[in-house]
């Protein structure tokens, strides 16, 4: 969340705040023994709620075997849920959002444990109903204990002051839920008196609706979402929580198949209609930041109106072509005269990246064409400068075209090209059409021009009908293709939603090896003894992104955690894969092959290895890399701290290999699963 939207859900001001007394010693006492108080509080709360509902169902209170088994299993599940969710560590000074999420997560774990326990110990339906009612009643008591009656909480009522709940949306969404519940569930439960279990579950659905909506900010997406993708993620979490908790309750209560299907159909229908409602009401209010890293990166290169200087980060030093033929240079004044009217701004900006006057006009080719023959017709190694102001998106067989440009240029010659990244492509749709029409058209454009060319089954269909014109290409893929075909990107600039780049011929191309769009790909990494190994991973970057690692580092450097800052090579779905560790699952193949061990230093590229000190580079090569690096045990923030973390691990590993790997494994698992820490 953004800092200005770090909302603390302190719901209601239950009374005027009284002057606080200096009770630091008392607070220290309660903080120190907080966990013990919580254990006692949870034990008494759930023991009393269970006993209450048990007594109502029996109309009397007796300590029989049924009561003792049920309450024992119930309290055991409560304790497991509280321990694994971190609920035992909660204090009444924690913010409401943390309290809600922790208590809600604890309920999930508790129900799951009860279902597992009841597979071994048979408990009748009445006891199950009592346990479920006690669990939800205890949850409500916990919420009142931690939130409203906390005298230590500051800024009470700040939630309502900061956020105005859209009442109309709340009422309409509730009406949608009620409609589906009525037609799919209640209609099949007449008379209700004979279906007490189903009525209880229906009540729990509404309680679940309110709590889930509060935890995921269901009714205020415009205020808390950083982008439409983030808003979509919160909405999906809400619907999944609703369905999953209801499914657990259905399994726990052992509902018959017909009624269970009715409940799930009602929730599925509600989720679909409710999601459409949220799109209609809030999509326009939430600023789109899809491919946010690309937006941040390109913003530094965009030329504002009236600005005739490049915003490129390498603009401090222009690239000049060195004429090794000792020929008289005819300066490129003709270039500027010919294209001054339409492309004057482009050339004035590019001239701050490359010194146009250093190129011989007789050995310069200036084009605005998508005809590849205009390049292939030139003699090999004959040109110092090739500039084509027509976007690469319209070139047939882009790699072949770039390879032809590479062959036409002399050594260290420069290629100036243009690219329409899909971020600007989306912007054009929004500028040309209304918001909803533009998004609808861009969706179909996305499927046709970004998805179909990447899939083996639909690839041939796309190229047959599209003739490779107006292709949707990301900035990372476009620049990656340039490097893949033997260029080094010097700099770039964005003018009128088109990215213009300058790239120097950089030796031979690497396109002799065919590139694959496969979702699983191999990355060259440094293995033991410095030998190259190829690590398998799920693709989380745009195609060809691996070829511009140097460019990204030189322009963006590193951020906290040792990752590349504003890495526009990683799309939103790639970040999700990385957050969930899905991208690293294929590395188990390398573990089985013996390329990696389970715990060890991270397998890295030659470029990243060069960022370490010379001493550590050589020492690192003496050890086999691992699946689980020491990074996750120490969570360093800077490159220097990462190197220090690896040194400590290697020092310890040399003394006792088995003990070191076990200790680091436990620390890493604790950070990832318990403390919820992730790589940046």
Secondary structure, DSSP 8 states (H G I E B T S, - for coil): --GGG---------S--------HHHHHHHHHTHHHHHHHHHHHHHHHHHHHHHHHHHTS----HHHHHHHHHHHHHHHHHHHHHTGGG--TTS-HHHHHHHHHHHHHHHHHHHHHHTTTS---HHHHHHHHHHHHHHHHHHHIIIIIT-TT-SSTTHHHHH----HHHHHHHHHHHHHHHHHHTGGGS-SGGG-HHHHHHHHHHHHHHHHHHHHHTGGGHHHH-SSHHHHHHHHHHHHHHHHHHHHHHHHHHT--HHHHHHHHHHHHHHHHHHHHHHHHHHTTTS---TTHHHHHHHHTTB--TT--S---TTTTS-B----TT------THHHHHHHHHHHHHHHHHHTTTB-GGGS-GGGEEEE----THHHHTS-TT-EEEEEEEEEGGG-SSHHHHHHHHHHHEEEEEEEEEEE-BHHHHHHHHHHHS-HHHHHHHHHHHHIIIIIGGGSHHHHHHHHHHHTT-S--B-HHHHHHHHHHTTEEEEEEEEETTEEEEEEEE-SS-STTS-----SEEEEEEE-GGG-EEEEEEE--B-TTGGGGHHHHHHHH-B-TTS-BTT-TTB-HHHHHHHHTTGGGTTHHHHHHHTSSEEESSB---HHHHTTS-HHHHHHHTTS--EEE-THHHH---SHHHHHHHHHHHHHHHHH-HHHHHHHHHHHHHIIIIIS-----
